């Protein structure tokens, strides 16, 4: 399954949300509230919920999340890999030749003009 584009996600969200009232503006955001404090002065926090399948071995969650992310990766085709590798090798060869020639020129300058 291909990853959704940003535009597709926006369209899907727009379809899921109820249409705004006749005011013509976006729906009002819920008012922000400050966290309530317990008697000890600590802010009240809801208990953390573990992700699905998060129990047991702690490294297992990491592996599952990593595998899920790898499924989302758009892997290059063989042709794209070959093209990219060729571009990198040619660029390395060009830079290598440039540095080699530059080294020869400066070696000549140092030996003939600066060392005497």
Secondary structure, DSSP 4 states (H G I P E B T S, - for coil): -PPPPHHHHHHHHHHHSPPP-TT-SPPPPPPP-PPPB-TTSPBP-PPP-PPTT-SS-HHHHHHHHHHHHHHH--PPPHHHHHHHHHHHHHHHHHHHHHHHHHHHHHHHHIIIII--
